[in-house]
């Protein structure tokens, strides 16, 4: 009689054990903090640079998982109050490790409010993350905030991939005409 009562629990344990065979884990390390102030000006009467670029290995995403077929990696930003003069682009700077293939993503892709393809691959594990962020503050000089509201901007970027690869971020500022 006791075996009949254990039946549903045993089935659940077997199912959980089977599901863990296909599980994925992800670790995101690094961040990019950009402070735009008077130190970014080349000299008196000059303008700020048009873009700011992070180091090639600034953000590392290390994803481990089990067998997975082809995948598509997407990127988007998730900030509703983003200043329209700020644009953030990302590109991958390595092919990762492990067997399989990866294509696309070596040119800059803008992180917009809608999800779009970043790169694709196969036979390497995949996981989405919401942890890669860039941050910068424009309150330092008074020069920058003549045209842009002062504040610390968090820019969460939603990305995905499987083993280890690096991203590089490019920050562009539209000139006010």
Secondary structure, 3 states (H helix, E strand, C coil): CHHHHHHHHHHHHHHHHHHHCCCEEEEEECCEEEECCHHHCCCCCCCCCCEEECCCCCEEEEEEECCCCCEEEEEEECCCCCCCCEEEEEEECCCCCCCCEEECCCCCEECCCCCEEEEEEECCCCEEEEEEEEEEECCCCCCHHHCCCCCEEEEEEEEEECCEEEEEEEEEECCCC
